């Protein structure tokens, strides 16, 4: 009987400790959310309009949309610029897994008319921006795929393939063409069917296409004319996607849960394939480095001169993902903050949700 009594006392103590712990965690979560709200309020006073989402501590989520008060019944979707490259890279890795292509192969194995000086470029070189191609925006405004391919392959190389890292949208325009040729689908259809739907993305789309029901696209900082909004190869593969922060979160969760790619492919996607002198690690348009506090982070980012910009930051050792997006700009120059609003919003959230 004495033994049973002691067990009962211990059980009561453990239950009390558990209850206290749960209350403490809930209180902490509430405190963090209140701090995040205060930070966003401060940014709004400075002109910020956009959305943020933070996933921390094993699935706790903070989400807030700003500047969409007149559209409460729709989900804001933003132009995510170079984060589009993530979806292109995932598409390529899917074909690699299915043995439809090998990322070590020359692009000449998959593209017609590759000139001799570019036959040494591999799919891997395109993925890591080590092809030697210059940032020419060679496909801008070109609607025809064959004409875009010819334009992308025409310029002289900056360096020999594999010699150095040199960021260029042209790399991912070529990858989009490879996806079309090998899949037999349009780039947009392939990414939607093979990546977006499996991830559960419902408020995302592409340049030049209709907006889906339940989605609203906030105004951009610099409105574009009707001609500029037409689909073309300059906005295919490298940029040209829009997404809600919830969809980008769903995409990240799908990668973590192996709903799209295997664990090995995700590691290849985000892994370090080239290290710059600065110490920045280069993946397939993922980048790795330490912040000013020495905390390691992986990130993908993008911004358009007309105002769309977005970031995905993952802090793997803290278990935190921060996503921010806006169409309000500004770009890296001009009046106001010198950084895009999404980067500023990320920094504000990191100060709250990333343990120092």
C-alpha positions in Angstrom: 0.0 0.0 0.0 2.8 2.4 0.8 4.4 1.7 -2.6 1.1 2.4 -4.3 0.8 5.7 -2.4 4.2 6.8 -3.4 3.4 6.0 -7.1 0.2 8.1 -6.7 2.1 11.1 -5.3 4.7 10.8 -8.1 2.0 10.6 -10.7 0.4 13.7 -9.3 3.7 15.6 -9.3 4.4 14.6 -12.9 1.0 15.6 -14.0 1.4 19.0 -12.3 4.8 19.5 -14.0 3.4 18.5 -17.4 0.5 20.9 -17.0 2.9 23.7 -15.9 5.2 23.0 -18.9 2.2 23.1 -21.3 1.1 26.4 -19.9 4.7 27.8 -20.0 5.0 26.7 -23.7 1.6 28.3 -24.6 2.6 31.4 -22.8 5.9 31.5 -24.7 4.2 31.0 -28.0 1.8 33.8 -27.2 4.6 36.1 -26.2 6.5 35.4 -29.4 3.3 36.0 -31.5 2.7 39.3 -29.7 6.3 40.4 -30.3 5.9 39.4 -34.0 2.7 41.5 -34.3 4.4 44.5 -32.7 7.3 44.1 -35.2 5.0 43.9 -38.1 3.0 46.9 -36.8 6.2 48.9 -36.7 7.1 47.9 -40.3 3.6 48.8 -41.5 4.1 52.3 -40.1 7.1 52.5 -42.4 5.1 51.4 -45.4 5.5 47.7 -45.4 2.8 45.6 -47.2 3.2 41.9 -47.5 3.0 38.5 -45.8 5.1 36.6 -43.3 5.0 33.0 -42.1 7.2 31.5 -39.4 7.4 27.8 -38.6 9.3 27.1 -35.4 9.6 24.7 -32.5 8.3 21.5 -34.2 5.4 23.0 -36.2 4.2 26.1 -34.3 3.2 28.6 -37.0 2.8 32.4 -37.0 1.2 33.9 -40.1 0.2 37.5 -40.9 -0.9 39.3 -44.0 -0.5 43.1 -44.1 -2.0 45.6 -46.5 -4.8 43.3 -47.8 -7.6 44.6 -45.6 -9.9 45.0 -48.6 -9.4 41.4 -49.8 -10.0 39.4 -46.6 -11.7 36.6 -48.5 -8.8 35.8 -50.7 -5.2 34.6 -50.2 -2.5 37.1 -51.3 -0.1 35.7 -53.9 3.1 37.5 -54.6 5.7 37.4 -57.5 8.5 35.4 -56.0 11.1 36.2 -58.7 14.2 33.9 -58.4 12.6 31.5 -55.9 11.0 30.2 -59.1 14.3 28.5 -59.7 13.6 26.2 -56.7 10.7 24.7 -58.5 12.7 24.3 -61.7 15.5 22.6 -59.8 13.0 20.2 -58.1 11.5 19.4 -61.6 15.0 18.6 -62.9 15.7 16.4 -59.9 12.4 14.5 -60.4 13.6 13.6 -63.9 17.0 12.7 -62.5 15.3 10.3 -60.0 13.2 8.8 -62.8 16.4 8.3 -64.9 14.9 10.5 -67.7 18.0 12.6 -67.5 21.3 12.6 -65.6 22.4 16.0 -64.2 26.0 15.0 -65.0 25.2 14.9 -68.8 26.0 17.6 -71.3 23.1 19.8 -72.2 23.8 18.8 -75.8 22.3 15.4 -74.9 18.9 17.1 -74.3 18.9 20.3 -76.4 19.2 20.6 -80.2 21.7 22.9 -81.8 24.1 23.3 -78.9 27.3 25.0 -80.3 30.7 23.3 -79.7 31.9 25.9 -77.2 28.9 25.1 -75.0 28.9 21.3 -75.3 30.9 21.1 -72.1 28.1 22.6 -70.1 26.3 20.0 -68.0 22.9 20.1 -66.4 24.7 20.3 -63.1 26.5 23.5 -64.3 23.2 25.1 -65.1 21.8 24.2 -61.6 24.8 25.7 -59.8 25.4 28.7 -62.1 28.8 27.4 -63.1 28.0 27.1 -66.8 30.0 30.1 -67.9 26.9 31.8 -69.3 26.6 35.5 -68.6 23.6 37.3 -67.1 22.3 38.3 -70.6 18.5 38.0 -70.0 18.8 36.6 -73.6 15.3 35.1 -73.7 13.4 38.2 -72.4 10.3 39.0 -74.6 10.7 35.9 -76.7 7.5 33.7 -76.8 8.8 31.0 -79.2 10.8 28.2 -77.5 13.1 27.5 -80.4 13.9 31.2 -80.8 14.5 31.5 -77.1 16.9 28.5 -77.1 18.8 30.0 -80.0 19.1 33.4 -78.2 20.3 31.7 -75.0 23.0 29.7 -76.7 24.3 32.6 -78.9 26.3 34.8 -76.5 30.0 34.1 -75.9 30.8 32.4 -72.6 32.2 34.4 -69.8 34.3 31.5 -68.5 34.8 27.8 -69.3 32.1 25.5 -68.0 32.7 24.5 -64.4 35.4 27.2 -63.9 33.6 29.6 -61.6 30.2 30.6 -60.1 28.4 33.4 -62.1 24.7 33.9 -61.4 22.6 34.1 -64.5 18.9 33.6 -65.2 19.8 32.2 -68.5 20.9 28.9 -66.8 17.4 28.3 -65.5 15.7 29.4 -68.7 17.6 26.6 -70.4 16.6 24.1 -67.7 12.9 25.0 -68.3 13.4 24.2 -72.0 14.9 20.9 -71.1 11.9 20.1 -68.8 9.5 20.9 -71.6 11.3 18.7 -74.1 11.8 15.7 -71.9 8.3 15.8 -70.2 6.3 16.5 -73.3 4.4 19.2 -71.3 4.6 22.9 -71.0 6.9 24.1 -68.3 4.0 25.5 -66.3 1.9 22.2 -66.6 4.9 20.1 -65.6 5.6 22.2 -62.5 1.9 22.4 -61.5 1.3 18.6 -62.0 4.5 17.3 -60.6 5.5 19.8 -57.9 2.7 22.2 -56.9 -0.2 19.8 -56.6 1.7 17.1 -54.7 2.9 19.9 -52.3 -0.7 21.1 -51.8 -0.2 24.6 -53.3 -3.5 26.2 -54.2 -2.8 30.0 -54.4 0.1 30.0 -56.9 0.5 30.5 -60.6 2.7 31.7 -63.5 3.4 34.8 -65.5 0.8 35.5 -68.1 -1.8 33.1 -66.7 -5.2 33.7 -65.1 -5.5 34.1 -61.4 -7.1 31.1 -59.7 -10.3 31.4 -57.6 -9.6 32.4 -54.0 -6.4 34.2 -54.8 -5.6 37.9 -55.1 -2.4 39.5 -56.3 -1.6 42.7 -54.5 -0.5 45.7 -56.6 3.1 45.8 -57.6 5.3 48.9 -56.8 5.7 49.7 -60.5 2.7 48.7 -62.6 3.6 46.9 -65.9 1.9 47.4 -69.2 -0.2 44.7 -70.8 2.6 43.7 -73.3 5.1 43.1 -70.5 2.6 40.8 -68.7 2.4 38.4 -71.6 4.0 35.0 -71.2 7.6 34.7 -72.6 10.8 32.7 -72.0 12.4 35.5 -70.0 9.9 34.7 -67.2 10.0 30.9 -67.5 12.2 28.7 -65.3 14.3 31.5 -63.7 11.4 33.8 -62.6 7.8 34.3 -63.4 6.1 32.4 -60.5 3.9 33.8 -57.8 2.8 32.1 -54.6 1.3 32.8 -51.2 3.5 32.4 -48.1 1.3 29.5 -47.1 2.0 27.7 -50.4 5.7 28.3 -50.0 5.4 26.8 -46.5 3.5 23.8 -48.0 6.3 23.4 -50.5 9.0 23.4 -47.8 7.0 20.8 -45.7 6.6 18.7 -48.8 10.3 18.6 -49.3 10.9 17.7 -45.6 8.3 15.0 -45.7 9.6 13.5 -49.0 6.2 14.1 -50.8 8.0 15.2 -54.0 11.7 14.2 -53.8 13.6 11.6 -51.9 15.7 12.7 -48.9 18.9 12.3 -51.0 17.5 14.6 -53.7 16.5 17.2 -51.2 20.1 17.1 -49.8 21.4 17.5 -53.3 19.0 20.5 -53.9 20.1 22.3 -50.8 23.6 20.9 -50.4 26.9 22.7 -50.8 28.3 22.1 -54.3 30.5 25.2 -54.6 32.0 27.4 -51.9 32.7 31.0 -52.7 35.6 32.9 -51.2 33.2 34.7 -49.0 32.3 31.3 -47.5 28.8 31.3 -49.1 27.8 27.8 -50.0 26.0 27.2 -53.4 23.3 24.6 -53.9 20.7 24.4 -56.7 19.8 28.1 -56.1 19.9 27.5 -52.4 22.6 29.3 -50.5 24.2 28.6 -47.1 26.1 30.9 -44.8 26.3 32.1 -41.2 24.6 35.3 -40.1 26.3 38.1 -38.1 25.6 36.1 -34.9 27.3 33.0 -36.3 24.1 31.1 -36.8 24.0 28.8 -39.9 21.2 29.4 -42.3 20.1 28.2 -45.7 18.1 30.5 -47.9 16.6 31.2 -51.3 15.5 34.7 -52.4 14.4 36.7 -55.3 13.2 40.2 -56.3 12.0 42.0 -59.3 12.6 45.6 -60.2 8.8 46.2 -60.4 8.3 45.3 -56.7 7.9 41.5 -56.2 10.3 40.0 -53.8 10.4 37.0 -51.5 12.7 35.0 -49.2 12.7 31.6 -47.6 15.2 31.2 -44.7 15.7 27.9 -43.0 17.7 27.7 -39.7 18.2 23.9 -39.6 19.8 23.7 -36.2 17.1 25.9 -34.6 14.2 24.1 -36.4 12.9 27.4 -37.8 11.7 28.5 -41.2 10.9 32.1 -42.1 9.1 33.0 -45.3 8.3 36.6 -46.3 6.9 38.0 -49.6 5.6 41.3 -51.0 4.8 43.0 -54.2 5.5 46.4 -52.7 9.2 46.5 -53.4 11.4 48.4 -53.1 14.2 47.0 -55.2 17.8 47.3 -54.1 17.9 50.9 -55.2 15.6 53.9 -55.1 13.9 55.7 -52.2 13.0 54.1 -48.9 14.8 51.0 -47.4 17.7 49.8 -49.4 16.5 46.2 -49.2 13.4 44.5 -50.4 10.6 44.5 -47.8 10.7 40.7 -47.6 14.3 40.8 -46.4 13.5 43.4 -43.9 10.5 41.4 -42.6 12.7 38.3 -42.4 15.2 40.1 -40.2 12.5 41.3 -37.9 11.1 37.8 -37.5 14.6 36.3 -37.0 15.3 38.5 -34.1 12.2 37.1 -32.4 12.0 33.4 -33.5 15.7 32.4 -33.9 17.4 31.7 -30.6 20.7 33.5 -30.4 
